[in-house]
Amino acid sequence: MSLTKAVLFNTGQIRVAELAKAISHPARIAILEFLAKHETCICGDITEELPLAQSTVSQHLKALKKAGIIKGTIDGVRTCYCLNEDVVDEMKCLTDVLMQELAKPTQSDYC
């Protein structure tokens, strides 16, 4: 029985990779910035802001929602999207830890 690659890595590494993959497109970064400014919106609001087709925006929203970075609530025939603050906080914490591990100590760190 062979091992999957996922068991070779710890949960923190796997989660950082999932979140990084979810935000790995400039359109997704733009969507997150838009949601941060507007708190909640529908797909059409984002489509009006970004130079993308509604179907493309929907695909990006789906990827962000799958990773848990955004939430969507159904309002009749529309879905209203907003940031999932808990996951945004998790993402910040995980990336802060990763950056600390990757950062090389500078001379001032020894003082």
N, CA, C and O atoms as a GROMACS GRO file, in nm:
protein
  444
    1MET      N    1   0.084  -0.118   0.000
    1MET     CA    2   0.000   0.000   0.000
    1MET      C    3   0.089   0.124   0.000
    1MET      O    4   0.177   0.137   0.085
    2SER      N    5   0.067   0.213  -0.093
    2SER     CA    6   0.151   0.332  -0.102
    2SER      C    7   0.092   0.446  -0.020
    2SER      O    8  -0.029   0.455   0.000
    3LEU      N    9   0.180   0.533   0.026
    3LEU     CA   10   0.137   0.650   0.102
    3LEU      C   11   0.103   0.764   0.007
    3LEU      O   12   0.167   0.780  -0.097
    4THR      N   13   0.004   0.842   0.043
    4THR     CA   14  -0.022   0.962  -0.036
    4THR      C   15   0.077   1.068   0.009
    4THR      O   16   0.127   1.064   0.122
    5LYS      N   17   0.104   1.162  -0.077
    5LYS     CA   18   0.199   1.268  -0.043
    5LYS      C   19   0.150   1.351   0.074
    5LYS      O   20   0.231   1.407   0.148
    6ALA      N   21   0.020   1.361   0.092
    6ALA     CA   22  -0.036   1.443   0.200
    6ALA      C   23   0.010   1.396   0.337
    6ALA      O   24   0.027   1.478   0.427
    7VAL      N   25   0.029   1.266   0.356
    7VAL     CA   26   0.070   1.218   0.488
    7VAL      C   27   0.217   1.247   0.516
    7VAL      O   28   0.263   1.228   0.629
    8LEU      N   29   0.289   1.292   0.418
    8LEU     CA   30   0.430   1.324   0.437
    8LEU      C   31   0.451   1.464   0.494
    8LEU      O   32   0.563   1.501   0.530
    9PHE      N   33   0.343   1.542   0.501
    9PHE     CA   34   0.353   1.680   0.546
    9PHE      C   35   0.259   1.706   0.663
    9PHE      O   36   0.156   1.639   0.677
   10ASN      N   37   0.296   1.804   0.748
   10ASN     CA   38   0.211   1.831   0.864
   10ASN      C   39   0.090   1.914   0.823
   10ASN      O   40   0.085   1.969   0.713
   11THR      N   41  -0.006   1.922   0.912
   11THR     CA   42  -0.132   1.989   0.880
   11THR      C   43  -0.112   2.138   0.850
   11THR      O   44  -0.183   2.195   0.766
   12GLY      N   45  -0.017   2.201   0.917
   12GLY     CA   46   0.011   2.342   0.891
   12GLY      C   47   0.062   2.363   0.749
   12GLY      O   48   0.020   2.456   0.681
   13GLN      N   49   0.153   2.277   0.706
   13GLN     CA   50   0.206   2.287   0.570
   13GLN      C   51   0.096   2.265   0.466
   13GLN      O   52   0.089   2.335   0.366
   14ILE      N   53   0.013   2.168   0.492
   14ILE     CA   54  -0.096   2.139   0.398
   14ILE      C   55  -0.194   2.256   0.391
   14ILE      O   56  -0.237   2.295   0.283
   15ARG      N   57  -0.228   2.313   0.506
   15ARG     CA   58  -0.325   2.423   0.508
   15ARG      C   59  -0.268   2.548   0.441
   15ARG      O   60  -0.339   2.616   0.366
   16VAL      N   61  -0.141   2.580   0.467
   16VAL     CA   62  -0.080   2.695   0.400
   16VAL      C   63  -0.083   2.675   0.249
   16VAL      O   64  -0.112   2.769   0.175
   17ALA      N   65  -0.054   2.554   0.202
   17ALA     CA   66  -0.056   2.525   0.059
   17ALA      C   67  -0.196   2.541   0.001
   17ALA      O   68  -0.212   2.595  -0.108
   18GLU      N   69  -0.298   2.493   0.074
   18GLU     CA   70  -0.437   2.508   0.028
   18GLU      C   71  -0.475   2.655   0.014
   18GLU      O   72  -0.533   2.696  -0.086
   19LEU      N   73  -0.441   2.733   0.116
   19LEU     CA   74  -0.475   2.875   0.113
   19LEU      C   75  -0.397   2.948   0.006
   19LEU      O   76  -0.452   3.034  -0.063
   20ALA      N   77  -0.269   2.915  -0.009
   20ALA     CA   78  -0.187   2.978  -0.112
   20ALA      C   79  -0.241   2.947  -0.251
   20ALA      O   80  -0.246   3.034  -0.338
   21LYS      N   81  -0.282   2.824  -0.272
   21LYS     CA   82  -0.339   2.786  -0.401
   21LYS      C   83  -0.467   2.865  -0.428
   21LYS      O   84  -0.492   2.908  -0.541
   22ALA      N   85  -0.547   2.884  -0.325
   22ALA     CA   86  -0.675   2.955  -0.341
   22ALA      C   87  -0.655   3.101  -0.379
   22ALA      O   88  -0.739   3.159  -0.448
   23ILE      N   89  -0.546   3.162  -0.335
   23ILE     CA   90  -0.524   3.304  -0.365
   23ILE      C   91  -0.419   3.326  -0.473
   23ILE      O   92  -0.368   3.436  -0.490
   24SER      N   93  -0.386   3.220  -0.546
   24SER     CA   94  -0.275   3.225  -0.641
   24SER      C   95  -0.309   3.288  -0.776
   24SER      O   96  -0.237   3.265  -0.873
   25HIS      N   97  -0.413   3.363  -0.784
   25HIS     CA   98  -0.448   3.431  -0.909
   25HIS      C   99  -0.476   3.578  -0.878
   25HIS      O  100  -0.542   3.608  -0.778
   26PRO      N  101  -0.427   3.669  -0.960
   26PRO     CA  102  -0.448   3.811  -0.932
   26PRO      C  103  -0.596   3.850  -0.922
   26PRO      O  104  -0.631   3.940  -0.846
   27ALA      N  105  -0.682   3.783  -0.997
   27ALA     CA  106  -0.825   3.814  -0.989
   27ALA      C  107  -0.879   3.780  -0.850
   27ALA      O  108  -0.965   3.850  -0.798
   28ARG      N  109  -0.829   3.673  -0.791
   28ARG     CA  110  -0.875   3.634  -0.657
   28ARG      C  111  -0.828   3.734  -0.553
   28ARG      O  112  -0.901   3.765  -0.458
   29ILE      N  113  -0.707   3.784  -0.570
   29ILE     CA  114  -0.657   3.889  -0.479
   29ILE      C  115  -0.746   4.012  -0.493
   29ILE      O  116  -0.783   4.073  -0.393
   30ALA      N  117  -0.780   4.050  -0.616
   30ALA     CA  118  -0.866   4.166  -0.639
   30ALA      C  119  -1.004   4.145  -0.578
   30ALA      O  120  -1.062   4.238  -0.521
   31ILE      N  121  -1.056   4.024  -0.588
   31ILE     CA  122  -1.187   3.993  -0.527
   31ILE      C  123  -1.179   4.008  -0.376
   31ILE      O  124  -1.269   4.066  -0.314
   32LEU      N  125  -1.074   3.956  -0.316
   32LEU     CA  126  -1.058   3.966  -0.170
   32LEU      C  127  -1.046   4.112  -0.127
   32LEU      O  128  -1.105   4.152  -0.026
   33GLU      N  129  -0.970   4.191  -0.202
   33GLU     CA  130  -0.958   4.334  -0.170
   33GLU      C  131  -1.093   4.404  -0.182
   33GLU      O  132  -1.127   4.489  -0.100
   34PHE      N  133  -1.170   4.368  -0.285
   34PHE     CA  134  -1.302   4.426  -0.303
   34PHE      C  135  -1.393   4.391  -0.185
   34PHE      O  136  -1.462   4.478  -0.132
   35LEU      N  137  -1.391   4.264  -0.145
   35LEU     CA  138  -1.476   4.221  -0.033
   35LEU      C  139  -1.433   4.288   0.098
   35LEU      O  140  -1.517   4.318   0.182
   36ALA      N  141  -1.304   4.309   0.115
   36ALA     CA  142  -1.256   4.375   0.236
   36ALA      C  143  -1.308   4.519   0.244
   36ALA      O  144  -1.336   4.568   0.354
   37LYS      N  145  -1.320   4.585   0.131
   37LYS     CA  146  -1.370   4.723   0.128
   37LYS      C  147  -1.522   4.731   0.142
   37LYS      O  148  -1.574   4.825   0.202
   38HIS      N  149  -1.591   4.633   0.086
   38HIS     CA  150  -1.737   4.642   0.078
   38HIS      C  151  -1.810   4.550   0.176
   38HIS      O  152  -1.933   4.555   0.184
   39GLU      N  153  -1.740   4.469   0.250
   39GLU     CA  154  -1.793   4.378   0.351
   39GLU      C  155  -1.882   4.268   0.296
   39GLU      O  156  -1.864   4.152   0.333
   40THR      N  157  -1.975   4.298   0.209
   40THR     CA  158  -2.059   4.196   0.148
   40THR      C  159  -2.105   4.244   0.011
   40THR      O  160  -2.122   4.363  -0.010
   41CYS      N  161  -2.123   4.152  -0.079
   41CYS     CA  162  -2.168   4.190  -0.213
   41CYS      C  163  -2.216   4.067  -0.288
   41CYS      O  164  -2.200   3.953  -0.242
   42ILE      N  165  -2.273   4.091  -0.403
   42ILE     CA  166  -2.312   3.982  -0.490
   42ILE      C  167  -2.213   3.974  -0.606
   42ILE      O  168  -2.137   4.068  -0.629
   43CYS      N  169  -2.216   3.866  -0.676
   43CYS     CA  170  -2.122   3.843  -0.786
   43CYS      C  171  -2.127   3.957  -0.887
   43CYS      O  172  -2.023   3.998  -0.939
   44GLY      N  173  -2.245   4.007  -0.916
   44GLY     CA  174  -2.259   4.116  -1.012
   44GLY      C  175  -2.184   4.242  -0.972
   44GLY      O  176  -2.132   4.313  -1.057
   45ASP      N  177  -2.177   4.269  -0.841
   45ASP     CA  178  -2.101   4.385  -0.792
   45ASP      C  179  -1.953   4.370  -0.827
   45ASP      O  180  -1.888   4.465  -0.870
   46ILE      N  181  -1.902   4.249  -0.810
   46ILE     CA  182  -1.761   4.223  -0.838
   46ILE      C  183  -1.737   4.231  -0.989
   46ILE      O  184  -1.635   4.285  -1.034
   47THR      N  185  -1.830   4.178  -1.066
   47THR     CA  186  -1.817   4.179  -1.212
   47THR      C  187  -1.813   4.323  -1.265
   47THR      O  188  -1.742   4.352  -1.361
   48GLU      N  189  -1.888   4.411  -1.202
   48GLU     CA  190  -1.886   4.552  -1.243
   48GLU      C  191  -1.752   4.616  -1.212
   48GLU      O  192  -1.709   4.708  -1.283
   49GLU      N  193  -1.684   4.569  -1.109
   49GLU     CA  194  -1.557   4.627  -1.065
   49GLU      C  195  -1.437   4.572  -1.142
   49GLU      O  196  -1.344   4.645  -1.173
   50LEU      N  197  -1.440   4.444  -1.173
   50LEU     CA  198  -1.327   4.378  -1.238
   50LEU      C  199  -1.353   4.358  -1.388
   50LEU      O  200  -1.467   4.345  -1.431
   51PRO      N  201  -1.246   4.357  -1.466
   51PRO     CA  202  -1.264   4.338  -1.611
   51PRO      C  203  -1.276   4.191  -1.648
   51PRO      O  204  -1.203   4.141  -1.733
   52LEU      N  205  -1.369   4.122  -1.582
   52LEU     CA  206  -1.388   3.978  -1.604
   52LEU      C  207  -1.535   3.948  -1.628
   52LEU      O  208  -1.624   4.019  -1.580
   53ALA      N  209  -1.559   3.841  -1.701
   53ALA     CA  210  -1.696   3.796  -1.723
   53ALA      C  211  -1.754   3.741  -1.594
   53ALA      O  212  -1.680   3.697  -1.506
   54GLN      N  213  -1.886   3.744  -1.583
   54GLN     CA  214  -1.954   3.694  -1.462
   54GLN      C  215  -1.919   3.549  -1.436
   54GLN      O  216  -1.899   3.510  -1.321
   55SER      N  217  -1.911   3.468  -1.540
   55SER     CA  218  -1.879   3.326  -1.522
   55SER      C  219  -1.738   3.308  -1.467
   55SER      O  220  -1.714   3.218  -1.386
   56THR      N  221  -1.645   3.392  -1.510
   56THR     CA  222  -1.507   3.385  -1.460
   56THR      C  223  -1.502   3.426  -1.314
   56THR      O  224  -1.436   3.360  -1.233
   57VAL      N  225  -1.572   3.532  -1.279
   57VAL     CA  226  -1.579   3.576  -1.139
   57VAL      C  227  -1.639   3.464  -1.054
   57VAL      O  228  -1.590   3.437  -0.944
   58SER      N  229  -1.743   3.400  -1.103
   58SER     CA  230  -1.806   3.290  -1.029
   58SER      C  231  -1.708   3.176  -1.004
   58SER      O  232  -1.709   3.117  -0.896
   59GLN      N  233  -1.625   3.144  -1.101
   59GLN     CA  234  -1.526   3.037  -1.084
   59GLN      C  235  -1.425   3.074  -0.976
   59GLN      O  236  -1.388   2.990  -0.894
   60HIS      N  237  -1.380   3.201  -0.976
   60HIS     CA  238  -1.286   3.245  -0.874
   60HIS      C  239  -1.351   3.246  -0.735
   60HIS      O  240  -1.287   3.208  -0.637
   61LEU      N  241  -1.475   3.288  -0.728
   61LEU     CA  242  -1.547   3.286  -0.600
   61LEU      C  243  -1.560   3.144  -0.548
   61LEU      O  244  -1.548   3.120  -0.428
   62LYS      N  245  -1.585   3.050  -0.637
   62LYS     CA  246  -1.597   2.909  -0.598
   62LYS      C  247  -1.467   2.858  -0.536
   62LYS      O  248  -1.470   2.788  -0.435
   63ALA      N  249  -1.354   2.893  -0.595
   63ALA     CA  250  -1.224   2.850  -0.541
   63ALA      C  251  -1.197   2.911  -0.404
   63ALA      O  252  -1.148   2.844  -0.314
   64LEU      N  253  -1.229   3.039  -0.389
   64LEU     CA  254  -1.209   3.106  -0.260
   64LEU      C  255  -1.302   3.049  -0.154
   64LEU      O  256  -1.264   3.034  -0.038
   65LYS      N  257  -1.424   3.018  -0.194
   65LYS     CA  258  -1.520   2.961  -0.099
   65LYS      C  259  -1.479   2.819  -0.059
   65LYS      O  260  -1.492   2.782   0.058
   66LYS      N  261  -1.430   2.740  -0.153
   66LYS     CA  262  -1.386   2.604  -0.124
   66LYS      C  263  -1.276   2.602  -0.018
   66LYS      O  264  -1.272   2.514   0.068
   67ALA      N  265  -1.186   2.700  -0.024
   67ALA     CA  266  -1.078   2.711   0.075
   67ALA      C  267  -1.127   2.771   0.206
   67ALA      O  268  -1.055   2.770   0.306
   68GLY      N  269  -1.249   2.824   0.206
   68GLY     CA  270  -1.306   2.881   0.328
   68GLY      C  271  -1.273   3.027   0.350
   68GLY      O  272  -1.310   3.083   0.452
   69ILE      N  273  -1.203   3.090   0.254
   69ILE     CA  274  -1.161   3.228   0.272
   69ILE      C  275  -1.279   3.324   0.264
   69ILE      O  276  -1.278   3.430   0.326
   70ILE      N  277  -1.380   3.286   0.187
   70ILE     CA  278  -1.502   3.367   0.181
   70ILE      C  279  -1.621   3.279   0.215
   70ILE      O  280  -1.615   3.156   0.210
   71LYS      N  281  -1.730   3.346   0.251
   71LYS     CA  282  -1.856   3.279   0.278
   71LYS      C  283  -1.959   3.333   0.180
   71LYS      O  284  -1.951   3.448   0.137
   72GLY      N  285  -2.055   3.250   0.147
   72GLY     CA  286  -2.163   3.294   0.060
   72GLY      C  287  -2.296   3.255   0.121
   72GLY      O  288  -2.317   3.140   0.159
   73THR      N  289  -2.386   3.352   0.131
   73THR     CA  290  -2.519   3.325   0.183
   73THR      C  291  -2.620   3.352   0.073
   73THR      O  292  -2.611   3.452   0.001
   74ILE      N  293  -2.715   3.264   0.061
   74ILE     CA  294  -2.815   3.274  -0.045
   74ILE      C  295  -2.923   3.373  -0.004
   74ILE      O  296  -2.979   3.366   0.106
   75ASP      N  297  -2.950   3.466  -0.093
   75ASP     CA  298  -3.053   3.568  -0.072
   75ASP      C  299  -3.143   3.566  -0.196
   75ASP      O  300  -3.119   3.638  -0.293
   76GLY      N  301  -3.246   3.483  -0.191
   76GLY     CA  302  -3.332   3.464  -0.307
   76GLY      C  303  -3.256   3.394  -0.418
   76GLY      O  304  -3.208   3.282  -0.400
   77VAL      N  305  -3.246   3.460  -0.532
   77VAL     CA  306  -3.173   3.401  -0.645
   77VAL      C  307  -3.028   3.444  -0.647
   77VAL      O  308  -2.951   3.401  -0.734
   78ARG      N  309  -2.988   3.529  -0.553
   78ARG     CA  310  -2.851   3.581  -0.548
   78ARG      C  311  -2.776   3.519  -0.431
   78ARG      O  312  -2.836   3.475  -0.334
   79THR      N  313  -2.645   3.518  -0.443
   79THR     CA  314  -2.559   3.478  -0.333
   79THR      C  315  -2.478   3.600  -0.292
   79THR      O  316  -2.412   3.663  -0.375
   80CYS      N  317  -2.482   3.633  -0.164
   80CYS     CA  318  -2.406   3.745  -0.110
   80CYS      C  319  -2.277   3.690  -0.050
   80CYS      O  320  -2.280   3.597   0.030
   81TYR      N  321  -2.164   3.747  -0.090
   81TYR     CA  322  -2.034   3.699  -0.046
   81TYR      C  323  -1.971   3.797   0.052
   81TYR      O  324  -1.992   3.918   0.044
   82CYS      N  325  -1.893   3.740   0.145
   82CYS     CA  326  -1.816   3.822   0.239
   82CYS      C  327  -1.693   3.742   0.281
   82CYS      O  328  -1.686   3.621   0.262
   83LEU      N  329  -1.596   3.812   0.338
   83LEU     CA  330  -1.477   3.745   0.390
   83LEU      C  331  -1.514   3.660   0.511
   83LEU      O  332  -1.601   3.697   0.589
   84ASN      N  333  -1.449   3.548   0.524
   84ASN     CA  334  -1.462   3.466   0.645
   84ASN      C  335  -1.349   3.510   0.737
   84ASN      O  336  -1.235   3.464   0.723
   85GLU      N  337  -1.380   3.598   0.830
   85GLU     CA  338  -1.278   3.658   0.916
   85GLU      C  339  -1.195   3.555   0.992
   85GLU      O  340  -1.076   3.575   1.013
   86ASP      N  341  -1.257   3.445   1.033
   86ASP     CA  342  -1.182   3.341   1.104
   86ASP      C  343  -1.073   3.282   1.016
   86ASP      O  344  -0.961   3.259   1.063
   87VAL      N  345  -1.104   3.256   0.891
   87VAL     CA  346  -1.006   3.198   0.800
   87VAL      C  347  -0.902   3.302   0.759
   87VAL      O  348  -0.785   3.269   0.740
   88VAL      N  349  -0.943   3.427   0.745
   88VAL     CA  350  -0.847   3.534   0.716
   88VAL      C  351  -0.747   3.543   0.831
   88VAL      O  352  -0.627   3.556   0.807
   89ASP      N  353  -0.794   3.536   0.954
   89ASP     CA  354  -0.705   3.537   1.071
   89ASP      C  355  -0.614   3.415   1.072
   89ASP      O  356  -0.495   3.425   1.102
   90GLU      N  357  -0.670   3.299   1.039
   90GLU     CA  358  -0.590   3.176   1.031
   90GLU      C  359  -0.480   3.190   0.926
   90GLU      O  360  -0.365   3.152   0.949
   91MET      N  361  -0.517   3.244   0.811
   91MET     CA  362  -0.421   3.261   0.702
   91MET      C  363  -0.308   3.355   0.744
   91MET      O  364  -0.192   3.329   0.715
   92LYS      N  365  -0.342   3.462   0.811
   92LYS     CA  366  -0.240   3.556   0.859
   92LYS      C  367  -0.147   3.489   0.958
   92LYS      O  368  -0.025   3.504   0.948
   93CYS      N  369  -0.202   3.416   1.051
   93CYS     CA  370  -0.121   3.347   1.151
   93CYS      C  371  -0.028   3.245   1.085
   93CYS      O  372   0.092   3.242   1.115
   94LEU      N  373  -0.081   3.163   0.997
   94LEU     CA  374  -0.001   3.060   0.931
   94LEU      C  375   0.110   3.121   0.846
   94LEU      O  376   0.223   3.071   0.846
   95THR      N  377   0.079   3.227   0.773
   95THR     CA  378   0.182   3.288   0.688
   95THR      C  379   0.284   3.364   0.772
   95THR      O  380   0.402   3.369   0.735
   96ASP      N  381   0.242   3.423   0.883
   96ASP     CA  382   0.338   3.488   0.973
   96ASP      C  383   0.438   3.386   1.026
   96ASP      O  384   0.559   3.412   1.028
   97VAL      N  385   0.389   3.270   1.068
   97VAL     CA  386   0.477   3.165   1.119
   97VAL      C  387   0.572   3.118   1.009
   97VAL      O  388   0.692   3.102   1.032
   98LEU      N  389   0.519   3.097   0.890
   98LEU     CA  390   0.603   3.053   0.779
   98LEU      C  391   0.711   3.155   0.747
   98LEU      O  392   0.827   3.119   0.727
   99MET      N  393   0.675   3.282   0.741
   99MET     CA  394   0.773   3.386   0.709
   99MET      C  395   0.880   3.398   0.817
   99MET      O  396   0.996   3.425   0.786
  100GLN      N  397   0.842   3.377   0.943
  100GLN     CA  398   0.940   3.379   1.050
  100GLN      C  399   1.039   3.263   1.035
  100GLN      O  400   1.159   3.279   1.059
  101GLU      N  401   0.988   3.147   0.995
  101GLU     CA  402   1.074   3.032   0.975
  101GLU      C  403   1.167   3.051   0.856
  101GLU      O  404   1.280   3.001   0.857
  102LEU      N  405   1.121   3.123   0.755
  102LEU     CA  406   1.201   3.142   0.634
  102LEU      C  407   1.298   3.258   0.644
  102LEU      O  408   1.400   3.260   0.575
  103ALA      N  409   1.269   3.354   0.730
  103ALA     CA  410   1.352   3.474   0.742
  103ALA      C  411   1.489   3.438   0.799
  103ALA      O  412   1.502   3.364   0.896
  104LYS      N  413   1.590   3.495   0.736
  104LYS     CA  414   1.726   3.475   0.787
  104LYS      C  415   1.751   3.580   0.894
  104LYS      O  416   1.712   3.695   0.878
  105PRO      N  417   1.817   3.541   1.001
  105PRO     CA  418   1.846   3.640   1.105
  105PRO      C  419   1.942   3.745   1.052
  105PRO      O  420   2.036   3.715   0.980
  106THR      N  421   1.915   3.870   1.090
  106THR     CA  422   2.004   3.978   1.053
  106THR      C  423   2.094   4.011   1.171
  106THR      O  424   2.073   3.962   1.282
  107GLN      N  425   2.191   4.092   1.146
  107GLN     CA  426   2.285   4.129   1.253
  107GLN      C  427   2.211   4.191   1.370
  107GLN      O  428   2.247   4.168   1.486
  108SER      N  429   2.107   4.270   1.343
  108SER     CA  430   2.033   4.336   1.451
  108SER      C  431   1.958   4.234   1.537
  108SER      O  432   1.925   4.263   1.652
  109ASP      N  433   1.930   4.112   1.482
  109ASP     CA  434   1.863   4.010   1.560
  109ASP      C  435   1.953   3.955   1.671
  109ASP      O  436   1.904   3.895   1.766
  110TYR      N  437   2.079   3.973   1.659
  110TYR     CA  438   2.172   3.920   1.759
  110TYR      C  439   2.196   4.016   1.873
  110TYR      O  440   2.260   3.979   1.971
  111CYS      N  441   2.148   4.138   1.864
  111CYS     CA  442   2.174   4.238   1.969
  111CYS      C  443   2.076   4.226   2.083
  111CYS      O  444   2.084   4.303   2.179
   0.00000   0.00000   0.00000
